[in-house]
Amino acid sequence: MAQLYYKYGTMNSGKTIEILKVAYNYEEQGKSVVLMTSAIDTRDGFGVVSSRIGMKRDAIAIDDEMNIYDFVNALSPKPYCVLVDEAHFLSRKSVYELAQIVDELNIPVMAFGLKNDFQNHLFEGSEQLLLLADKIDEIKTICYFCKKKATMVLRTENGKPVYEGAQIQIGGNESYTSVCRKHYFHPEFGKMDINKS
């Protein structure tokens, strides 16, 4: 039986490397995949899945107008798996369509994304995936400032933490840092800890 998987982690946890690895493994066995990503993330171009270490590949861009179920159902032959990067940006409707692919087409769907935003609120897509996924896995990384597990994303502007503003602001290491709870609330302690080492 196919399942809906949600693999989440903070920034820099290796989510995109993982999705590219899964795609490669399927394709090396001669099994086709559909690689998709949110149309919102255009850091490396429209419809591109791109990791921070330079690996990238073209993907189908998902916007609010797209019906993902209809798109996959129209494919012939059917793919062995549907892989979705930046899934936290998806709408509730899109996540329900991913579940429909699993339940009605018996095709596994693996979605990768963040759990929470810089204000510690769930993204719409991640909330729906946490509710609907058959299997949920955390991809772990460590806090920028210490050895604890990073569970939060700290947004910064000009080196200062920002806790208010628009939920979606596309950016990378220049804007976001993965941190533990302690350093999310007190990043100044982290700077002191780094200076001591």
Accessible surface in RSA format (square Angstrom, percent):
REM  Atomic radii and reference values for relative SASA: ProtOr
REM  Chains: A
REM  Algorithm: Lee & Richards
REM  Probe-radius: 1.40
REM  Slices: 20
REM RES _ NUM      All-atoms   Total-Side   Main-Chain    Non-polar    All polar
REM                ABS   REL    ABS   REL    ABS   REL    ABS   REL    ABS   REL
RES MET A   1   212.76 110.2 145.85  96.5  66.90 159.3 117.14  99.6  95.62 126.7
RES ALA A   2    16.87  15.5   0.79   1.2  16.08  36.6   6.80   9.6  10.07  26.7
RES GLN A   3    66.94  37.4  66.06  48.3   0.88   2.1   9.55  20.3  57.39  43.5
RES LEU A   4     2.43   1.4   2.43   1.7   0.00   0.0   2.43   1.7   0.00   0.0
RES TYR A   5    51.11  23.9  51.11  29.1   0.00   0.0  17.20  12.9  33.91  41.8
RES TYR A   6     0.14   0.1   0.00   0.0   0.14   0.4   0.00   0.0   0.14   0.2
RES LYS A   7    33.65  16.4  33.65  20.6   0.00   0.0   1.77   1.6  31.88  34.0
RES TYR A   8    33.01  15.4  33.01  18.8   0.00   0.0   6.93   5.2  26.08  32.1
RES GLY A   9     3.79   4.7   0.00   N/A   3.79   4.7   3.66  10.0   0.13   0.3
RES THR A  10    12.89   9.2   9.89  10.0   3.00   7.2  11.28  15.1   1.62   2.4
RES MET A  11    19.51  10.1  18.91  12.5   0.59   1.4   4.16   3.5  15.34  20.3
RES ASN A  12    71.95  49.6  43.72  42.3  28.23  68.0  29.14  70.1  42.82  41.4
RES SER A  13    13.19  11.1   0.00   0.0  13.19  30.4   1.98   4.2  11.21  15.7
RES GLY A  14    27.32  33.7   0.00   N/A  27.32  33.7  20.79  57.1   6.53  14.6
RES LYS A  15    23.93  11.7  21.90  13.4   2.04   4.8  12.56  11.3  11.37  12.1
RES THR A  16    18.87  13.4  16.92  17.2   1.94   4.6   4.89   6.6  13.98  21.1
RES ILE A  17    62.04  35.3  61.87  46.1   0.17   0.4  61.87  44.6   0.17   0.5
RES GLU A  18    45.20  26.0  44.13  33.4   1.08   2.6   7.49  14.5  37.72  30.8
RES ILE A  19     0.00   0.0   0.00   0.0   0.00   0.0   0.00   0.0   0.00   0.0
RES LEU A  20    11.58   6.4   7.78   5.6   3.80   9.6   7.88   5.5   3.70  10.0
RES LYS A  21   103.39  50.4  99.16  60.8   4.22  10.1  58.81  52.9  44.57  47.5
RES VAL A  22    18.28  12.0  17.33  15.7   0.95   2.3  18.24  15.9   0.03   0.1
RES ALA A  23     0.00   0.0   0.00   0.0   0.00   0.0   0.00   0.0   0.00   0.0
RES TYR A  24   131.66  61.5 131.24  74.7   0.42   1.1  98.95  74.4  32.71  40.3
RES ASN A  25    64.25  44.3  63.17  61.0   1.09   2.6  18.40  44.3  45.85  44.3
RES TYR A  26    54.58  25.5  52.88  30.1   1.70   4.4  29.15  21.9  25.42  31.3
RES GLU A  27    68.36  39.2  51.69  39.1  16.67  39.7  29.19  56.5  39.17  32.0
RES GLU A  28   121.68  69.9  84.46  63.9  37.21  88.6  39.07  75.6  82.61  67.4
RES GLN A  29   118.28  66.1  85.74  62.7  32.54  77.5  38.89  82.8  79.39  60.2
RES GLY A  30    68.55  84.5   0.00   N/A  68.55  84.5  37.62 103.2  30.93  69.3
RES LYS A  31    71.69  35.0  70.82  43.5   0.87   2.1  28.04  25.2  43.65  46.5
RES SER A  32    54.37  45.9  46.90  62.6   7.47  17.2  47.93 102.1   6.44   9.0
RES VAL A  33    20.76  13.7   0.19   0.2  20.57  49.6   0.19   0.2  20.57  55.8
RES VAL A  34    14.66   9.6  11.55  10.5   3.11   7.5  14.66  12.7   0.00   0.0
RES LEU A  35    10.39   5.8   4.28   3.1   6.11  15.4   4.28   3.0   6.11  16.4
RES MET A  36     0.00   0.0   0.00   0.0   0.00   0.0   0.00   0.0   0.00   0.0
RES THR A  37     1.71   1.2   1.71   1.7   0.00   0.0   0.09   0.1   1.62   2.5
RES SER A  38     1.98   1.7   1.98   2.6   0.00   0.0   0.01   0.0   1.97   2.8
RES ALA A  39    17.75  16.3  10.42  16.1   7.33  16.7  11.01  15.5   6.74  17.9
RES ILE A  40    74.33  42.3  60.26  44.9  14.06  33.9  67.09  48.3   7.23  19.6
RES ASP A  41    14.65  10.3  12.31  12.2   2.34   5.5   4.10   9.6  10.55  10.5
RES THR A  42    70.08  49.8  57.65  58.4  12.43  29.6  28.82  38.7  41.27  62.4
RES ARG A  43   102.63  43.1  64.99  33.1  37.64  89.6  48.18  65.9  54.44  33.0
RES ASP A  44    71.73  50.2  48.56  48.3  23.17  54.8   9.35  22.0  62.37  62.2
RES GLY A  45    31.43  38.8   0.00   N/A  31.43  38.8  28.46  78.1   2.97   6.7
RES PHE A  46   139.30  69.7 114.71  71.1  24.58  64.0 114.79  69.6  24.51  70.1
RES GLY A  47     6.05   7.5   0.00   N/A   6.05   7.5   3.20   8.8   2.86   6.4
RES VAL A  48    26.79  17.6  16.16  14.6  10.63  25.6  16.16  14.0  10.63  28.8
RES VAL A  49     0.74   0.5   0.00   0.0   0.74   1.8   0.74   0.6   0.00   0.0
RES SER A  50    25.94  21.9   8.30  11.1  17.64  40.6   5.70  12.1  20.24  28.4
RES SER A  51    10.73   9.1   1.51   2.0   9.21  21.2   4.80  10.2   5.93   8.3
RES ARG A  52   104.40  43.8  63.63  32.4  40.77  97.1  48.37  66.1  56.03  34.0
RES ILE A  53   120.60  68.6  85.19  63.5  35.41  85.3  93.84  67.6  26.76  72.6
RES GLY A  54    55.67  68.6   0.00   N/A  55.67  68.6  35.32  96.9  20.34  45.6
RES MET A  55    82.57  42.8  75.51  50.0   7.06  16.8  69.59  59.2  12.99  17.2
RES LYS A  56   121.81  59.4  95.01  58.3  26.79  63.8  55.56  50.0  66.25  70.6
RES ARG A  57    83.57  35.1  74.74  38.1   8.83  21.0  37.72  51.6  45.85  27.8
RES ASP A  58   117.19  82.1 103.46 103.0  13.72  32.5  34.68  81.6  82.51  82.3
RES ALA A  59    18.41  16.9   0.00   0.0  18.41  41.9   5.91   8.3  12.50  33.1
RES ILE A  60    67.77  38.6  65.61  48.9   2.16   5.2  67.77  48.8   0.00   0.0
RES ALA A  61    20.65  19.0   3.71   5.7  16.94  38.5   3.71   5.2  16.94  44.9
RES ILE A  62     5.71   3.3   1.45   1.1   4.26  10.3   1.45   1.0   4.26  11.6
RES ASP A  63    66.67  46.7  60.40  60.1   6.27  14.8  25.93  61.0  40.74  40.6
RES ASP A  64   101.92  71.4  90.29  89.9  11.63  27.5  27.12  63.8  74.79  74.6
RES GLU A  65   155.86  89.5 128.00  96.8  27.87  66.4  57.46 111.1  98.40  80.3
RES MET A  66    31.66  16.4  23.51  15.6   8.14  19.4  29.89  25.4   1.77   2.3
RES ASN A  67    57.30  39.5  49.37  47.7   7.93  19.1  16.19  39.0  41.11  39.7
RES ILE A  68     0.00   0.0   0.00   0.0   0.00   0.0   0.00   0.0   0.00   0.0
RES TYR A  69    29.11  13.6  29.11  16.6   0.00   0.0  15.18  11.4  13.93  17.2
RES ASP A  70    81.66  57.2  75.68  75.3   5.98  14.1  27.93  65.7  53.73  53.6
RES PHE A  71    66.24  33.1  57.84  35.8   8.40  21.8  64.91  39.4   1.32   3.8
RES VAL A  72     0.00   0.0   0.00   0.0   0.00   0.0   0.00   0.0   0.00   0.0
RES ASN A  73    61.87  42.7  53.98  52.2   7.89  19.0   0.80   1.9  61.07  59.0
RES ALA A  74    84.08  77.3  48.80  75.3  35.29  80.3  60.06  84.6  24.03  63.7
RES LEU A  75    52.94  29.5  50.79  36.3   2.15   5.4  52.66  37.0   0.28   0.7
RES SER A  76   106.23  89.8  70.96  94.7  35.27  81.2  35.75  76.1  70.48  98.7
RES PRO A  77   118.01  86.0 104.27  95.1  13.74  49.9 110.34  91.1   7.66  47.6
RES LYS A  78    84.09  41.0  70.50  43.3  13.59  32.3  49.35  44.4  34.74  37.0
RES PRO A  79     8.40   6.1   2.90   2.6   5.50  20.0   3.39   2.8   5.01  31.1
RES TYR A  80   118.99  55.6 108.32  61.6  10.67  27.8  67.64  50.8  51.35  63.3
RES CYS A  81     0.00   0.0   0.00   0.0   0.00   0.0   0.00   0.0   0.00   0.0
RES VAL A  82     0.00   0.0   0.00   0.0   0.00   0.0   0.00   0.0   0.00   0.0
RES LEU A  83     0.00   0.0   0.00   0.0   0.00   0.0   0.00   0.0   0.00   0.0
RES VAL A  84     0.00   0.0   0.00   0.0   0.00   0.0   0.00   0.0   0.00   0.0
RES ASP A  85     4.28   3.0   4.28   4.3   0.00   0.0   0.00   0.0   4.28   4.3
RES GLU A  86    25.26  14.5  24.43  18.5   0.83   2.0   3.56   6.9  21.70  17.7
RES ALA A  87     0.00   0.0   0.00   0.0   0.00   0.0   0.00   0.0   0.00   0.0
RES HIS A  88     3.88   2.1   2.36   1.6   1.52   3.9   1.13   1.2   2.75   3.2
RES PHE A  89    31.29  15.7  14.39   8.9  16.91  44.0  17.15  10.4  14.15  40.5
RES LEU A  90     5.80   3.2   2.74   2.0   3.07   7.7   4.59   3.2   1.21   3.3
RES SER A  91    24.62  20.8  21.03  28.1   3.58   8.3  21.97  46.8   2.65   3.7
RES ARG A  92   124.67  52.3 124.62  63.5   0.05   0.1  34.83  47.6  89.83  54.4
RES LYS A  93    93.82  45.8  84.54  51.9   9.28  22.1  91.45  82.3   2.37   2.5
RES SER A  94     1.41   1.2   1.41   1.9   0.00   0.0   0.00   0.0   1.41   2.0
RES VAL A  95     0.00   0.0   0.00   0.0   0.00   0.0   0.00   0.0   0.00   0.0
RES TYR A  96    92.04  43.0  87.24  49.6   4.80  12.5  66.32  49.8  25.72  31.7
RES GLU A  97    12.55   7.2  12.33   9.3   0.22   0.5   8.96  17.3   3.58   2.9
RES LEU A  98     0.00   0.0   0.00   0.0   0.00   0.0   0.00   0.0   0.00   0.0
RES ALA A  99    16.75  15.4  16.19  25.0   0.56   1.3  16.75  23.6   0.00   0.0
RES GLN A 100    59.77  33.4  54.92  40.1   4.85  11.5  16.00  34.1  43.77  33.2
RES ILE A 101     0.00   0.0   0.00   0.0   0.00   0.0   0.00   0.0   0.00   0.0
RES VAL A 102     7.66   5.0   4.22   3.8   3.44   8.3   4.22   3.7   3.44   9.3
RES ASP A 103   114.74  80.4  79.55  79.2  35.19  83.2  28.73  67.6  86.02  85.8
RES GLU A 104   111.32  63.9  77.07  58.3  34.25  81.5  34.05  65.9  77.27  63.1
RES LEU A 105    37.99  21.2  17.18  12.3  20.81  52.3  21.55  15.1  16.44  44.2
RES ASN A 106    89.73  61.9  75.79  73.2  13.94  33.6  26.42  63.6  63.31  61.2
RES ILE A 107     9.07   5.2   8.51   6.3   0.56   1.4   9.07   6.5   0.00   0.0
RES PRO A 108    31.27  22.8  31.27  28.5   0.00   0.0  31.27  25.8   0.00   0.0
RES VAL A 109     0.00   0.0   0.00   0.0   0.00   0.0   0.00   0.0   0.00   0.0
RES MET A 110    23.93  12.4  23.93  15.8   0.00   0.0  16.13  13.7   7.81  10.3
RES ALA A 111     0.00   0.0   0.00   0.0   0.00   0.0   0.00   0.0   0.00   0.0
RES PHE A 112     0.00   0.0   0.00   0.0   0.00   0.0   0.00   0.0   0.00   0.0
RES GLY A 113     0.35   0.4   0.00   N/A   0.35   0.4   0.35   1.0   0.00   0.0
RES LEU A 114    17.55   9.8  17.55  12.6   0.00   0.0  17.55  12.3   0.00   0.0
RES LYS A 115    68.21  33.3  65.85  40.4   2.36   5.6  21.62  19.5  46.59  49.6
RES ASN A 116    15.28  10.5  13.73  13.3   1.54   3.7   5.88  14.1   9.40   9.1
RES ASP A 117     4.38   3.1   1.87   1.9   2.51   5.9   3.16   7.4   1.22   1.2
RES PHE A 118     3.43   1.7   0.79   0.5   2.63   6.9   0.79   0.5   2.63   7.5
RES GLN A 119    48.56  27.2  34.23  25.0  14.33  34.1   9.05  19.3  39.51  30.0
RES ASN A 120    50.21  34.6  27.22  26.3  22.99  55.4  21.13  50.9  29.08  28.1
RES HIS A 121   105.20  57.5 101.64  70.7   3.56   9.1  68.94  71.1  36.26  42.2
RES LEU A 122    79.93  44.5  59.45  42.5  20.48  51.5  59.45  41.7  20.48  55.1
RES PHE A 123    10.89   5.5  10.86   6.7   0.03   0.1  10.89   6.6   0.00   0.0
RES GLU A 124    92.32  53.0  83.44  63.1   8.89  21.2  35.97  69.6  56.35  46.0
RES GLY A 125     0.00   0.0   0.00   N/A   0.00   0.0   0.00   0.0   0.00   0.0
RES SER A 126     0.00   0.0   0.00   0.0   0.00   0.0   0.00   0.0   0.00   0.0
RES GLU A 127    73.53  42.2  73.37  55.5   0.15   0.4   6.16  11.9  67.36  55.0
RES GLN A 128    16.38   9.2  16.38  12.0   0.00   0.0   0.00   0.0  16.38  12.4
RES LEU A 129     0.00   0.0   0.00   0.0   0.00   0.0   0.00   0.0   0.00   0.0
RES LEU A 130    47.94  26.7  32.97  23.6  14.96  37.6  33.09  23.2  14.85  40.0
RES LEU A 131   126.44  70.4  95.37  68.2  31.08  78.1  98.04  68.9  28.40  76.4
RES LEU A 132    56.51  31.5  38.74  27.7  17.77  44.7  41.17  28.9  15.34  41.3
RES ALA A 133    16.90  15.5   0.00   0.0  16.90  38.4   0.00   0.0  16.90  44.8
RES ASP A 134    85.36  59.8  47.95  47.7  37.42  88.5  11.44  26.9  73.92  73.7
RES LYS A 135    98.28  47.9  93.27  57.2   5.01  11.9  54.20  48.8  44.08  47.0
RES ILE A 136    74.22  42.2  47.55  35.4  26.67  64.3  47.55  34.2  26.67  72.4
RES ASP A 137    42.76  30.0  39.55  39.4   3.22   7.6  16.64  39.2  26.12  26.1
RES GLU A 138    50.49  29.0  28.20  21.3  22.28  53.1   7.66  14.8  42.83  35.0
RES ILE A 139    34.88  19.8  29.76  22.2   5.12  12.3  33.32  24.0   1.56   4.2
RES LYS A 140   133.27  65.0 107.95  66.2  25.32  60.3  64.93  58.4  68.34  72.8
RES THR A 141    32.30  23.0  21.83  22.1  10.48  25.0  11.69  15.7  20.62  31.2
RES ILE A 142   113.27  64.5 105.74  78.8   7.53  18.1 105.74  76.1   7.53  20.4
RES CYS A 143     3.39   2.6   0.00   0.0   3.39   8.0   0.00   0.0   3.39   3.7
RES TYR A 144   142.98  66.8 115.48  65.7  27.51  71.6  79.87  60.0  63.11  77.8
RES PHE A 145    22.16  11.1  10.24   6.3  11.92  31.0  11.57   7.0  10.58  30.3
RES CYS A 146    35.49  26.8  21.27  23.7  14.22  33.4  30.69  77.7   4.80   5.2
RES LYS A 147   189.62  92.5 170.40 104.6  19.22  45.8 113.93 102.5  75.69  80.6
RES LYS A 148   118.97  58.0 111.94  68.7   7.03  16.7  83.84  75.5  35.13  37.4
RES LYS A 149    86.23  42.1  72.49  44.5  13.74  32.7  43.34  39.0  42.90  45.7
RES ALA A 150     2.41   2.2   0.00   0.0   2.41   5.5   0.00   0.0   2.41   6.4
RES THR A 151    44.99  32.0  39.08  39.6   5.90  14.1  36.56  49.1   8.42  12.7
RES MET A 152    27.38  14.2  27.38  18.1   0.00   0.0  27.38  23.3   0.00   0.0
RES VAL A 153     5.12   3.4   5.07   4.6   0.06   0.1   5.07   4.4   0.06   0.2
RES LEU A 154     3.76   2.1   3.75   2.7   0.02   0.0   3.76   2.6   0.00   0.0
RES ARG A 155     4.67   2.0   4.46   2.3   0.21   0.5   0.00   0.0   4.67   2.8
RES THR A 156    27.32  19.4  24.14  24.5   3.19   7.6  13.18  17.7  14.14  21.4
RES GLU A 157    89.73  51.5  80.82  61.1   8.91  21.2  29.65  57.4  60.08  49.0
RES ASN A 158   155.51 107.2 113.06 109.3  42.45 102.2  39.47  95.0 116.04 112.2
RES GLY A 159    48.76  60.1   0.00   N/A  48.76  60.1  35.87  98.4  12.89  28.9
RES LYS A 160   146.52  71.5 146.22  89.7   0.30   0.7  94.07  84.7  52.45  55.9
RES PRO A 161    49.98  36.4  32.74  29.8  17.23  62.6  32.74  27.0  17.23 107.1
RES VAL A 162    30.02  19.8  26.33  23.8   3.69   8.9  29.70  25.8   0.32   0.9
RES TYR A 163    82.43  38.5  70.66  40.2  11.78  30.7  69.61  52.3  12.82  15.8
RES GLU A 164   142.44  81.8 133.75 101.2   8.69  20.7  47.06  91.0  95.38  77.9
RES GLY A 165    48.16  59.4   0.00   N/A  48.16  59.4  32.37  88.8  15.79  35.4
RES ALA A 166    71.66  65.9  51.64  79.7  20.02  45.5  63.07  88.8   8.59  22.8
RES GLN A 167    67.79  37.9  55.98  40.9  11.81  28.1  23.62  50.3  44.17  33.5
RES ILE A 168    70.94  40.4  51.66  38.5  19.28  46.5  53.09  38.2  17.85  48.4
RES GLN A 169    67.03  37.5  56.04  41.0  10.99  26.2  30.10  64.1  36.93  28.0
RES ILE A 170    62.82  35.7  34.50  25.7  28.32  68.3  36.72  26.4  26.09  70.8
RES GLY A 171     8.33  10.3   0.00   N/A   8.33  10.3   3.68  10.1   4.65  10.4
RES GLY A 172    11.15  13.7   0.00   N/A  11.15  13.7   9.46  26.0   1.69   3.8
RES ASN A 173    99.26  68.5  76.34  73.8  22.92  55.2  31.39  75.6  67.87  65.6
RES GLU A 174   130.95  75.2  96.81  73.2  34.14  81.3  76.47 147.9  54.48  44.5
RES SER A 175    11.70   9.9  11.63  15.5   0.07   0.2   0.07   0.1  11.63  16.3
RES TYR A 176    20.32   9.5  17.60  10.0   2.72   7.1  13.66  10.3   6.66   8.2
RES THR A 177    25.79  18.3  23.69  24.0   2.11   5.0   7.67  10.3  18.13  27.4
RES SER A 178     6.92   5.8   4.84   6.5   2.08   4.8   4.84  10.3   2.08   2.9
RES VAL A 179     0.00   0.0   0.00   0.0   0.00   0.0   0.00   0.0   0.00   0.0
RES CYS A 180     4.20   3.2   4.15   4.6   0.05   0.1   4.20  10.6   0.00   0.0
RES ARG A 181   161.71  67.9 159.44  81.3   2.27   5.4  36.98  50.5 124.73  75.6
RES LYS A 182    94.22  46.0  83.41  51.2  10.81  25.7  48.74  43.9  45.48  48.4
RES HIS A 183     1.53   0.8   1.53   1.1   0.00   0.0   1.53   1.6   0.00   0.0
RES TYR A 184     9.09   4.2   9.09   5.2   0.00   0.0   4.43   3.3   4.66   5.7
RES PHE A 185   115.31  57.7  97.12  60.2  18.20  47.3  98.16  59.5  17.15  49.1
RES HIS A 186    77.89  42.6  77.89  54.1   0.00   0.0  49.24  50.7  28.65  33.3
RES PRO A 187     7.85   5.7   7.85   7.2   0.00   0.0   7.85   6.5   0.00   0.0
RES GLU A 188    85.84  49.3  83.15  62.9   2.70   6.4  54.46 105.3  31.39  25.6
RES PHE A 189    79.79  39.9  79.79  49.4   0.00   0.0  79.79  48.4   0.00   0.0
RES GLY A 190     0.00   0.0   0.00   N/A   0.00   0.0   0.00   0.0   0.00   0.0
RES LYS A 191    98.92  48.3  97.08  59.6   1.83   4.4  71.88  64.7  27.04  28.8
RES MET A 192   101.42  52.5  98.60  65.3   2.82   6.7  77.56  65.9  23.86  31.6
RES ASP A 193    48.58  34.0  41.06  40.9   7.52  17.8  17.71  41.7  30.87  30.8
RES ILE A 194    73.30  41.7  65.62  48.9   7.68  18.5  66.84  48.1   6.46  17.5
RES ASN A 195   124.25  85.7  92.28  89.2  31.97  77.0  30.52  73.5  93.73  90.6
RES LYS A 196   163.30  79.7 125.84  77.2  37.45  89.2  89.42  80.5  73.88  78.7
RES SER A 197   125.78 106.3  60.40  80.6  65.39 150.6  81.53 173.6  44.26  62.0
END  Absolute sums over single chains surface
CHAIN  1 A    10223.7       8106.6       2117.1       5507.0       4716.7
END  Absolute sums over all chains
TOTAL         10223.7       8106.6       2117.1       5507.0       4716.7
